[in-house]
């Protein structure tokens, strides 16, 4: 969770799948795109992560984001830090 939350709190926009995958690999959270897609499917099922298209039209970039308010994201981030789970996908 930390990867998406950190990005969203810093930039308030979504994160592309390619960028998320790169950051997750750097932090040893996933080793394949299939693994990341599996994690994302679970997060989407629970509506903690959603997708939107930026740039409009067919050429738009699909961005992943959390619909949770910033105050909730900050609380989650603080809890992850307290629990030692800083390197989590969301």
SULNORCOR-V130093 format. One record per residue. N is the residue number from 1. RES is the residue in one letter. SS is DSSP state (a for helix, b for strand, c for the rest). PSI is psi in degrees with one decimal (* if undefined). Layout:
n->N res->RES ss->SS psi->PSI
n->N res->RES ss->SS psi->PSI
This chain:
n->1 res->X ss->c psi->-30.7
n->2 res->X ss->a psi->-34.3
n->3 res->X ss->a psi->-48.8
n->4 res->X ss->a psi->-43.5
n->5 res->X ss->a psi->-49.0
n->6 res->X ss->a psi->-47.4
n->7 res->X ss->a psi->-45.7
n->8 res->X ss->a psi->-38.4
n->9 res->X ss->a psi->-29.6
n->10 res->X ss->a psi->-35.8
n->11 res->X ss->a psi->-8.4
n->12 res->X ss->c psi->13.6
n->13 res->X ss->c psi->173.4
n->14 res->X ss->c psi->177.3
n->15 res->X ss->b psi->130.7
n->16 res->X ss->b psi->154.8
n->17 res->X ss->a psi->-42.7
n->18 res->X ss->a psi->-43.3
n->19 res->X ss->a psi->-42.6
n->20 res->X ss->a psi->-44.3
n->21 res->X ss->a psi->-44.1
n->22 res->X ss->a psi->-46.9
n->23 res->X ss->a psi->-38.2
n->24 res->X ss->a psi->-37.9
n->25 res->X ss->a psi->-41.4
n->26 res->X ss->a psi->-33.6
n->27 res->X ss->c psi->9.8
n->28 res->X ss->c psi->36.5
n->29 res->X ss->c psi->-32.7
n->30 res->X ss->c psi->156.9
n->31 res->X ss->c psi->-14.4
n->32 res->X ss->c psi->159.0
n->33 res->X ss->a psi->-36.1
n->34 res->X ss->a psi->-39.8
n->35 res->X ss->a psi->-43.1
n->36 res->X ss->a psi->-44.3
n->37 res->X ss->a psi->-36.7
n->38 res->X ss->a psi->-45.4
n->39 res->X ss->a psi->-43.1
n->40 res->X ss->a psi->-37.4
n->41 res->X ss->a psi->-42.2
n->42 res->X ss->a psi->-45.3
n->43 res->X ss->a psi->-36.7
n->44 res->X ss->a psi->-39.2
n->45 res->X ss->a psi->-33.9
n->46 res->X ss->c psi->9.8
n->47 res->X ss->c psi->32.9
n->48 res->X ss->c psi->-19.9
n->49 res->X ss->c psi->138.8
n->50 res->X ss->b psi->171.3
n->51 res->X ss->b psi->148.1
n->52 res->X ss->b psi->160.1
n->53 res->X ss->b psi->128.9
n->54 res->X ss->b psi->144.7
n->55 res->X ss->c psi->-11.1
n->56 res->X ss->c psi->155.7
n->57 res->X ss->c psi->-171.3
n->58 res->X ss->c psi->-23.1
n->59 res->X ss->c psi->-1.1
n->60 res->X ss->c psi->154.8
n->61 res->X ss->b psi->133.1
n->62 res->X ss->b psi->124.9
n->63 res->X ss->b psi->140.5
n->64 res->X ss->b psi->138.4
n->65 res->X ss->b psi->166.2
n->66 res->X ss->c psi->134.0
n->67 res->X ss->c psi->-1.4
n->68 res->X ss->c psi->147.0
n->69 res->X ss->c psi->154.4
n->70 res->X ss->a psi->-37.3
n->71 res->X ss->a psi->-38.6
n->72 res->X ss->a psi->-41.1
n->73 res->X ss->a psi->-40.4
n->74 res->X ss->a psi->-39.0
n->75 res->X ss->a psi->-43.0
n->76 res->X ss->a psi->-44.3
n->77 res->X ss->a psi->-42.8
n->78 res->X ss->a psi->-41.2
n->79 res->X ss->a psi->-39.7
n->80 res->X ss->a psi->-40.2
n->81 res->X ss->a psi->-43.4
n->82 res->X ss->a psi->-37.7
n->83 res->X ss->a psi->-7.5
n->84 res->X ss->c psi->10.9
n->85 res->X ss->c psi->49.4
n->86 res->X ss->c psi->-30.7
n->87 res->X ss->c psi->71.7
n->88 res->X ss->c psi->158.4
n->89 res->X ss->c psi->-52.0
n->90 res->X ss->c psi->*
